[in-house]
Amino acid sequence: MAVQKYVSNKMKYNKVLLKDPWLSSYVPKTVWFSITALEDMLKTYPVVFIKPNSNHRGNGIIRVKKVSQQWGLFGGKPSYELRYSYKDEVKTCYLNGVINEVVNEINPNKKYIVQQGIDLATFDGLPFDLRILMHKPGKRWQISGWLARVAQKEQIVTNHIRGAKVLTLGQALNKNTHLNAVDLTMKLGDLAQQISQVLGSYFDLRILALDMAVDKKGNLWFIEMNSDPMFRKMFKKINNKEMYENILSTRNYIIKKYKHRRPKRRL
């Protein structure tokens, strides 16, 4: 029997975090997709992402970014750039074109969310986010490993399966000399512990990956979680044998110890 159920409902676990007064400030604005919701989000944020509510590995994601504002007799008319996680095509259009394109691209049989885009910190000019592996072998959650994932040029996602470059956390943070890497690392550890405690308790989890982000101003953000994370290829690439062995041994210990438990079904 599996140690835990697979949790993929982004809106549900976001709402769990939003109930916590402290954690809520680290969650990007996220709403169910509708034409009205997309229009409202584009009025508020310069970048938004349209994602399947239960996607994984960066599948089916569209990024809409405001790129210019053209002024005429009756005021400004912004234009937007659309990029996709699943094809190389780039489109630029006004709002009506954005709506038509998104409606044509999304799967009508799936639920989608619209999420505030984060102005990610960069490494050599390319945005990166952070992958943190969390384990709960006993009563407490622990950080078993963490790293940074740098997006390929022109890519809108940082998934390793889509060619993201893997770095140590220190390499990524220290490159941003205007940020306090030591302070950020401590805050990141505390935040990961708190998020894991809340989500782990609600969904009855013992293995968890958190995708986090640092923006260009040094603010931390929770992007999403994964209850069945891939880790072998990613963490082997940073050449930290001790970290990799810790991840593997802790994961195997949990699977062996808790394989006969009956996890709660709260997806």
C-alpha positions in Angstrom: 0.0 0.0 0.0 1.3 3.5 -0.8 2.6 5.7 1.9 0.4 8.6 0.8 -2.1 9.7 -1.7 -1.1 11.9 -4.7 -2.2 15.5 -4.3 -2.5 17.5 -7.4 -5.3 20.0 -6.8 -3.5 23.4 -6.8 -6.4 25.5 -5.8 -7.2 23.3 -2.9 -3.7 23.3 -1.3 -3.4 27.0 -2.0 -6.7 27.6 0.0 -5.2 25.5 2.8 -2.2 27.8 3.0 -4.4 31.0 2.7 -6.1 30.1 5.9 -2.9 30.6 7.8 -2.4 34.3 8.5 1.4 34.2 8.2 1.7 31.8 5.2 -1.0 33.5 3.1 1.4 36.4 2.3 3.8 34.0 0.5 1.1 32.6 -1.9 0.7 34.4 -5.3 -2.8 35.5 -6.1 -4.6 32.5 -7.7 -8.2 32.3 -9.1 -10.2 29.9 -11.1 -10.0 30.6 -14.8 -12.7 32.4 -16.6 -12.6 35.2 -19.2 -13.5 37.8 -16.6 -11.0 36.5 -14.1 -8.2 36.5 -16.7 -9.1 40.1 -17.7 -9.1 41.2 -14.1 -5.8 39.6 -13.4 -4.2 41.2 -16.4 -5.4 44.6 -15.2 -3.7 43.9 -11.8 -0.5 42.1 -12.7 2.0 42.5 -15.5 2.5 38.8 -15.9 0.0 35.9 -15.3 0.1 32.2 -15.8 -2.8 30.0 -16.9 -2.2 26.5 -15.6 -4.3 23.3 -15.5 -5.4 22.9 -11.8 -3.8 19.4 -11.7 -0.9 19.6 -14.1 2.6 18.3 -13.5 6.0 18.6 -15.1 5.0 22.0 -16.5 2.5 20.6 -18.9 -0.2 22.9 -20.5 1.0 26.2 -19.1 0.5 29.6 -20.8 2.2 32.8 -19.8 0.7 36.1 -20.6 3.0 39.2 -20.2 2.1 42.8 -20.8 4.8 44.2 -23.2 3.6 47.6 -24.3 1.0 50.3 -24.0 0.0 52.1 -27.2 -1.8 55.5 -26.7 -4.4 56.8 -29.0 -7.3 59.3 -29.1 -9.3 57.3 -26.6 -6.5 56.3 -24.2 -4.1 53.4 -23.8 -4.4 49.9 -25.3 -1.9 47.4 -23.9 -0.5 44.5 -25.9 0.6 41.2 -24.5 3.0 38.4 -25.3 1.9 34.8 -25.0 4.4 32.0 -24.5 3.7 28.3 -23.9 5.4 25.5 -21.9 4.6 23.0 -24.6 5.6 24.7 -27.8 8.1 27.3 -29.0 5.5 29.6 -30.6 5.3 33.2 -29.4 2.4 35.5 -30.1 1.8 39.2 -29.4 -1.8 40.6 -29.4 -4.3 42.9 -27.8 -6.6 41.7 -25.0 -9.3 40.3 -27.3 -6.6 38.2 -29.0 -5.3 37.0 -25.7 -8.7 35.8 -24.7 -9.4 34.1 -28.0 -5.9 32.4 -28.0 -6.2 31.1 -24.4 -9.8 29.8 -24.9 -8.6 28.0 -28.1 -5.6 26.5 -26.3 -7.0 25.2 -23.1 -8.6 21.8 -22.7 -12.4 22.3 -22.2 -12.5 19.1 -20.1 -10.0 20.4 -17.5 -10.2 23.0 -14.8 -7.6 25.8 -15.0 -6.3 28.5 -12.7 -4.9 32.0 -13.3 -1.9 32.8 -11.2 0.0 36.0 -10.5 3.4 35.9 -12.2 6.5 36.5 -10.0 9.4 38.6 -11.2 12.0 35.9 -10.5 15.6 36.5 -9.5 18.0 35.5 -12.2 21.2 33.6 -12.8 23.1 34.9 -15.8 20.0 36.7 -16.9 17.8 33.6 -16.8 15.0 33.2 -14.1 15.4 30.5 -11.5 13.2 28.9 -8.8 13.9 26.5 -5.9 13.1 22.9 -5.4 13.0 21.7 -1.7 12.6 18.1 -0.7 10.9 17.6 2.6 10.5 14.4 4.6 8.8 13.4 7.8 10.4 10.2 9.0 9.1 10.7 12.5 7.2 13.5 14.3 9.0 16.4 12.6 9.6 17.5 9.0 13.1 17.9 7.8 14.8 19.4 4.7 16.5 16.6 3.0 17.8 18.5 0.0 17.4 21.8 -2.0 18.6 23.2 -5.2 17.9 25.9 -7.8 16.6 25.3 -11.3 17.4 27.8 -14.0 15.1 28.1 -17.0 16.4 27.6 -20.5 16.4 30.7 -22.6 12.8 31.4 -23.9 11.3 28.8 -21.6 8.6 29.8 -19.2 9.0 26.9 -16.8 11.9 25.6 -14.8 11.2 21.9 -14.8 14.3 19.7 -15.1 12.5 17.5 -17.6 12.2 20.6 -19.9 16.0 21.3 -19.8 16.4 23.5 -16.8 19.9 23.9 -15.5 20.5 22.7 -11.9 22.6 24.6 -9.4 23.2 24.5 -5.7 21.1 26.9 -3.7 24.3 28.9 -2.8 25.3 29.3 -6.4 22.0 30.8 -7.4 21.6 33.1 -4.4 25.2 34.3 -4.2 25.1 35.3 -7.8 22.5 37.9 -6.8 24.9 40.2 -4.9 22.1 42.6 -3.9 20.4 39.9 -1.9 21.5 38.6 1.5 22.0 34.9 0.7 22.5 33.8 4.3 19.4 35.6 5.6 17.3 34.2 2.6 18.5 30.7 3.2 17.5 30.8 6.9 14.1 32.3 6.0 13.6 29.8 3.3 14.2 26.9 5.7 11.8 28.3 8.2 9.1 28.9 5.5 9.6 25.4 4.1 9.1 23.9 7.5 5.9 25.8 8.2 4.4 25.0 4.8 5.2 21.3 5.1 3.6 21.2 8.6 0.4 22.8 7.3 0.1 20.9 4.1 1.4 17.6 5.5 -1.1 17.7 8.4 -4.1 18.5 6.1 -3.3 16.0 3.4 -1.6 13.4 5.6 1.8 13.5 3.8 5.3 12.4 4.7 7.1 13.1 1.4 6.8 16.4 -0.2 8.6 18.7 -2.7 8.1 22.4 -2.5 8.7 24.7 -5.5 9.6 28.1 -4.1 10.8 31.3 -5.6 12.9 34.4 -4.8 11.9 37.6 -6.6 14.3 40.3 -7.6 13.6 42.2 -4.5 14.4 39.3 -2.3 10.8 38.3 -1.4 10.1 34.6 -1.0 7.1 32.9 -2.7 5.4 29.5 -2.6 4.7 28.3 -6.2 3.4 24.8 -5.8 3.9 21.4 -4.2 4.4 17.9 -5.4 3.6 14.8 -3.3 5.3 12.4 -5.7 8.5 14.3 -6.6 11.2 13.3 -9.1 14.6 13.8 -7.6 17.3 11.4 -8.7 18.6 13.0 -11.9 18.2 16.5 -10.5 20.0 16.0 -7.3 22.7 13.9 -8.8 23.7 16.8 -11.0 24.7 19.1 -8.2 27.4 16.6 -7.1 26.6 16.6 -3.4 26.9 12.9 -2.5 26.0 13.4 1.2 22.8 15.3 0.3 21.8 12.8 -2.3 22.3 9.8 0.0 20.4 11.6 2.8 17.4 12.1 0.4 17.5 8.5 -0.7 17.9 6.9 2.7 15.2 9.0 4.3 12.8 8.4 1.5 13.4 4.6 1.6 13.0 4.6 5.4 9.6 6.3 5.2 8.4 4.0 2.4 9.5 0.9 4.4 8.1 2.1 7.7 4.8 3.5 6.6 3.9 1.3 3.5 1.1 -0.5 5.3 -0.6 2.6 6.7 -3.9 3.8 5.3 -3.6 7.5 4.4 -6.5 9.8 4.6 -8.1 10.7 1.3 -8.1 14.5 1.2 -7.2 15.5 -2.3 
